Amino acid sequence: MKKILFVFCISIVANQVFAQSEWVKGMFSPELDFYQTQDKFEAYWDGKTIEKGKGWKQFKRWEAFMEPRVNPDGTFPYKALYSEYLKTRNQLRSSNSSQANWTPVGPTQVPLQSSGRKRGIGRLNVIEFDPTNPSILWVGAPAGGLWKSLDGGLNWSSNTDLLPNLGVSDIAIDPSNSDIMFIATGDRDAGDTYSYGIMKSSDGGLSWDSTGLSFSFVQSYRGNRILINPSNTDQIIVSTRRASGTGEVYRSTDGGVNFNLHLQKNLVSMEFNPTNPNIIYGGSQIGGPAGFFKSTDTVSYTHLTLPTKA
């Protein structure tokens, strides 16, 4: 339900920032129908490298929202869209069923800039629980290292300050032995820090060693996802991407000693089938059109065709 409110906010921002592009004007003007705007967008980006802050992502969100709602001739049903927006807004205001009970755990002492404004407390890329003890959890920060709590998040400690890079994109813990852990270094989302590869700990995070998947900072790699096969924990699946938007999927069958390249796609998300860990699903978005991939042997991947709305 929040999509309506979200798209209206995105539209306002995009109109202010990217108003110089014809395809952006088409997002807000009745003079161009949906399909004309879509064609102008494709023509504009044809052969170009997708860059952050240029409106590509904002358009794709608008496109995904509008395409199932436009009239058959591509014109926008503005009155119907506004009615949908009002209905959604009223539902959100009147409904308490989706209200979660959250309690802040801090920190509350936010550092200040020289101007006196708050600098913020940073962001986190990933949270992972110990599979044998729910009171033990780990979090990875884009440029602040790996942190551990033994009491459900009340207190935290870190021992990764001496690693070459303090970015952590993803965490994977061996489900049969929680002393064995893997982290994907670097910042997955915003490029605060680039990856130098996958690190492994065999003593519950006390010490870390490099694996067979290592990068140089100048290669501009980012780690997306790490999966440990629950039925064969020596099998590690890793998806990565570069700043250019390209990516690769690697597999290890010896606990991270060696990795082999199996797919040249930027899978921003990957998951095992919950009833069959030989099946992997992955989604690709950044750096190109969205795609959905499936592997039934953790080696080869098939690009699936998703159904579209008429």
Summary of the structure (lengths in Angstrom):
residues: 310
radius of gyration: 22.3
end to end distance: 21.2
largest distance: 63.4
contacts: 873
relative contact order: 0.07
helix: 20%
strand: 30%
